[in-house]
Amino acid sequence: MKDISSPIIYELEYSIDEVITLEDKIKNENHEKYLLRYPTVYIVNDKETQNNYSVYVGETTNIKRRTMEHLQNDSKTNNDWEKIATSKNAKMLLIGHDHFNKSLTLDIENKLMQYMSSVDSVRHVYNRRTNQQQEYYSSDKMEAIFTKIWRKLRRYNQELFPLERVIQDSALFKASPFHKLTKEQFDAKDKIIMKIEESLNRNKNGQLILVGGEAGSGKTVLMSSLFYDLFQLANEDSENVILKGSSHYLLVNHEQQLKVYKQISEKLGILSKGHLNRVGKPTSFITNHSPEEKVDVLIVDEAHLLWTQGKQAYRGENQLKDLLERAKVVVAVFDQNQVLSREQYWEADEFAYLVNQANLYGNYIKLENQMRINGNEETVQWIRHLIDAQEIQNIPEDKTYELKIFDSPESMYNKIKEQAQNQNSGISRMLATFDWEYIDKKKPNDKAYWDVSIGDFSLPWNLQLPQSKELKRKNRNLAWAEQEQTIGEVGSTFTIQGFDLNYAGVIIGPSVKYRDGKIIFDRQASKNKKATQKRTLKNGKEYLSDVLLKNELNVLLTRGVNGLYIYAVDEALQQKLIEAQNGEINT
């Protein structure tokens, strides 16, 4: 960043008097030039209570005129602006830079909204538009300039502007609708919105848009961005004639992911009064909506977790089919390799029909790029070959991704703890296949916790360690991996699916074995009844464990962004993995 100059940041009280005298107060000639005559970015923040801020992020080519508009006009017609304009605690941070042009300030504004909506102390983010720019002069310097801006903002308020690493580790940040989309994601979103407009304009019902892609291909970010764009396009001041006033919902059958979506939606005003059920679970939506009163758009993330048979409160036969009956358009993210339970299983011909129907109408979109694993192509292929072909090859060299086999679970856990304590390494956690007993909401008789035990090594399964009242309050909206005490637990597919870790330490339990040159799955060694019990299919009851236990392994081995650590309980599998690490496998 040596060639990037330092940003100019000026803090002022948010009032008409301060704005009127702004020119007189900026004495430095360069500062006056870049703050008053160049495009600028600004952050208005109002500290409502302790650790509780409302924030407005904006950009403008004329800061004095724009600020006066907010204070004099917007405050009369907008409740948000009225609160800020009359607050005694409101301040404005004005940001200038010698590289700023219109496109760059729009990108900086967008990234600031992404960061601010991920900060724990920020309860509301106003000006919620997305302004992602494509290529432009100086776009290659945007990230470096942003980092300098953020670091300088921290000098003014560390509570409001925490370390970048802390933000980037949060599940809110990773699922933010303000991510700069890749070209593949951007094109996919445009196509989906076009298809939605076409269906609504022609008054079609039960239209399915299927979005495919492997774990880590960016599906959640795409859905978050799509949901937010639809919210903006449906607003009463929208210029989109077709989508204006339309109803849309986001559903996910995953407790941890639901927490994240709800928190993002609350901060961005999507869950406003009268619309608190815009984000929820499929069963609740099906129960509370009838086929006779169809909503316009349903977005279903992790649609592979939908039930394909009745279960608990759900009395239907197939949740996706029930959702299609209750909506004009359903956008469903589906990865068949992440189906984990017999209740979610689709028979091959049924799923093929689903894909073929979507293809027939040009409604099948596949994300091809792997975005989670920060490794070279050979590393990604090694992981995929182990899972898909069930074969082990020599581990390739990779300077950007650490793929390591450990000789004991203790040594692997020590390394995970070391990575978790390193500020530059971010969140790292232990994970395991579901091969040790765990019964939800029930305590074991002979020990304190349901645990993962191998010899003298023992750690509790997820969501069991006690928490103080203060910690419970802090953890209320955090996903499992983000909670500080969970470094002392082992995560399962049920808590980590849909999320990523910087380093994942995976214990491959006894249900995964190596025999006769292949990885095999032993259902009798698994404790996951959802995967090992028979399911009634068209041709009678069948075991699905080979498919479901393979999918369980797939979810666990694709969580690590910068590294994957492995220890296998099965001696033959562990030995083969060590040989692979040493480059001793003949190909």
Secondary structure, 3 states (H helix, E strand, C coil): CCCCCCCEEEEEECCHHHHHCHHHHCCCHHHHHHHHHCCEEEEEEEEEECCEEEEEEEEECCHHHHHHHHHHHHHHHCHHHHHHHHCCCCEEEEEECCCCCHHHHHHHHHHHHHHHCCCCCEEEEECCCCCCCCCCCCHHHHHHHHHHHHHHHCCCCCCCCCCHHHHHHCHHHHCCCCCCCCHHHHHHHHHHHHHHHHHHHCCCCCEEEEEEECCCCCHHHHHHHHHHHHHHHHCCCCCCCCCCCCCEEEEECCHHHHHHHHHHHHHCCCCCCCCCCCEECHHHHHHHCCCCCCEEEEEEECHHHCCCCCECCECCCCHHHHHHHCEEEEEEECCHHHCCCHHHCCCHHHHHHHHHHHHHCCCEEEECCCCCCCCCHHHHHHHHHHHHCCCCCCCCCCCCCEEEECCCHHHHHHHHHHHHHCCCCCCEEEEECCCCCCCCCCCCCCCCCCEEEECCEEEEECCCCCCCHHHHHHHCCCCHHHCHHHHHCEECHHHHCCCCEEEEEEEECCCEEEECCEEEECHHHCCCHHHHCCEEECCEEECCHHHHHHHHHHHHHCCEEEEEEEEECCHHHHHHHHHHHCCCCCC
